[in-house]
Amino acid sequence: MENYMKKIISESANTRRAFWVEEIRKLSGDFGADSTRLEKELSEEIKKHGIPVLLDHLRLCGDIPESYDHDSSEEKLYSNYTDALLCEAFKAIGLKSIVIKERADVADVEAYAKTYDFVADAKAFRLSRTAKNQKDFKVQAMDGWKHGKKYAMVVCPIYQLPARTSQIYQQASSRNVCIFTY
């Protein structure tokens, strides 16, 4: 019997994921410089190879590698990687977008269009982490981090969201925070 299903995750996507997991592991000791380098190299890769590469990254970025220690610099840089991907995704659909460098009480990404703007945050979790709570999704925090913008967005893989009722959905709808998933 022939397999008619198109392979969604290619070998090149898996190879690319392995490459970036190792790139993130190569820390210089200067987190700011590492973040800037990562964002620049990721942007260049996407410009060179196009939307299919961006989609490959997005399909595989939702899980923090288990090989990274909890609360390590690698894990923090991985979070920056997901923010940079979100920024690139916004650019791909025609928005202007930046990754915000300051990290205290602000969202991670801003996006702009002619008539609106918003802040956003990409969420990634370890597959081994099963118990998540509403604070993990930062819906209430995103509301406070709008800083004059009307909207906010939290982006995460669908399998990371609560399957049943959760306070995050009520919080999001009452605070103009979009929970966006893929």
C-alpha positions in Angstrom: 0.0 0.0 0.0 1.4 3.4 -1.0 1.8 6.1 1.6 -0.1 9.1 0.3 0.7 11.3 3.2 3.3 14.0 2.6 6.1 13.9 5.1 5.7 17.0 7.2 9.0 16.9 9.0 11.9 16.3 6.6 15.3 15.0 7.3 16.7 18.4 6.5 14.4 19.9 9.1 15.6 17.4 11.7 19.2 18.1 10.7 18.6 21.9 11.0 17.0 21.4 14.5 20.1 19.4 15.6 22.4 22.2 14.3 20.5 24.9 16.1 20.3 23.0 19.4 24.1 22.7 19.2 24.5 26.4 18.1 22.6 27.5 21.2 24.9 25.3 23.3 27.9 27.3 22.1 27.7 30.1 24.7 30.4 32.7 24.8 29.7 33.9 28.3 28.1 37.2 27.0 24.4 36.5 26.8 23.6 39.8 24.9 26.2 39.0 22.3 25.0 35.4 22.0 21.4 36.6 21.6 22.3 39.1 18.9 24.4 36.5 17.0 21.6 34.0 17.2 18.9 36.4 15.9 21.2 37.6 13.1 22.2 34.1 11.9 18.6 32.8 12.1 17.3 35.8 10.1 20.0 35.3 7.5 19.2 31.6 7.2 15.5 32.4 6.6 16.3 35.1 4.1 18.6 32.8 2.2 16.3 29.7 2.2 12.8 31.2 2.5 9.6 30.4 4.2 10.0 26.5 4.1 13.0 26.9 6.5 10.9 29.2 8.8 8.1 26.6 8.8 10.6 23.8 9.6 11.8 25.9 12.6 8.3 26.6 13.7 7.3 22.9 13.5 10.1 21.9 15.8 10.7 24.8 18.2 7.9 24.2 20.8 10.0 21.8 22.9 13.0 22.8 24.9 15.7 20.2 24.5 16.0 18.0 27.5 19.8 18.2 27.2 19.7 21.8 28.4 19.8 22.2 32.2 16.8 23.7 33.8 17.1 27.5 34.2 20.5 27.4 32.4 21.9 30.0 30.0 21.2 27.5 27.2 17.5 27.3 28.2 17.3 31.2 28.2 19.0 31.4 24.8 16.5 28.8 23.5 13.7 31.0 24.7 15.3 33.9 22.8 15.5 31.6 19.7 11.7 31.0 19.9 11.1 34.8 20.2 13.3 35.4 17.2 11.3 32.8 15.2 8.1 34.5 16.2 9.5 37.9 15.1 10.5 36.3 11.8 7.0 34.8 11.4 5.4 38.2 11.9 7.8 39.7 9.3 6.9 36.8 6.9 3.2 37.8 7.0 4.0 41.5 6.3 4.3 43.0 9.8 7.2 44.9 11.1 8.6 43.2 14.2 11.4 43.4 16.7 12.6 41.2 19.6 12.7 43.4 22.7 16.1 43.4 24.4 15.2 44.6 27.8 13.8 41.8 29.9 12.1 43.2 33.0 8.3 43.5 32.9 8.0 43.6 29.2 6.9 41.3 26.5 9.5 39.6 24.3 8.3 40.7 20.8 6.6 43.7 19.4 4.8 43.7 16.0 3.5 46.7 14.0 1.2 47.4 11.1 -0.3 50.6 9.8 -3.3 50.6 12.0 -2.4 48.5 14.9 0.4 47.1 17.0 0.7 44.5 19.7 3.2 42.6 22.0 3.8 38.9 21.9 5.5 36.1 23.7 6.5 32.7 22.3 6.2 29.8 24.8 8.1 26.5 24.7 8.1 23.8 27.3 10.0 20.6 28.0 8.1 17.5 26.9 8.9 16.0 30.3 7.1 18.7 32.0 3.5 17.6 32.3 2.0 19.9 35.0 1.6 23.4 33.7 -0.4 26.1 35.4 -1.9 29.4 34.2 1.2 31.4 35.2 3.2 29.4 32.7 1.3 31.1 29.9 1.7 34.6 31.3 -1.7 35.8 30.1 -2.1 38.2 33.0 1.4 39.4 32.7 1.0 40.0 29.0 -1.9 42.3 29.8 0.3 44.4 32.0 3.1 44.3 29.5 1.1 46.0 26.7 2.6 49.4 27.6 -0.1 51.4 25.7 -0.8 48.8 23.1 -4.3 47.4 22.9 -3.5 43.8 22.2 -1.1 41.0 23.2 -0.5 37.5 21.9 0.8 34.3 23.5 2.0 31.8 21.0 2.6 28.1 21.7 2.2 24.7 20.2 -1.4 23.3 20.5 -0.3 20.3 22.4 1.0 22.5 25.2 -2.3 24.2 25.8 -4.8 22.9 28.4 -7.2 20.5 26.6 -10.2 21.2 28.9 -11.3 24.3 30.7 -8.7 26.6 32.1 -8.5 30.0 33.6 -6.2 31.1 30.8 -9.0 31.2 28.3 -11.2 33.4 30.4 -8.3 35.6 31.3 -7.3 36.0 27.7 -10.7 36.9 26.4 -11.3 39.5 29.2 -7.8 41.1 28.7 -7.4 41.3 24.9 -4.7 38.7 24.9 -4.9 36.3 21.9 -3.8 32.7 22.6 -2.4 31.7 19.2 -1.4 28.2 18.5 0.0 26.0 15.7 
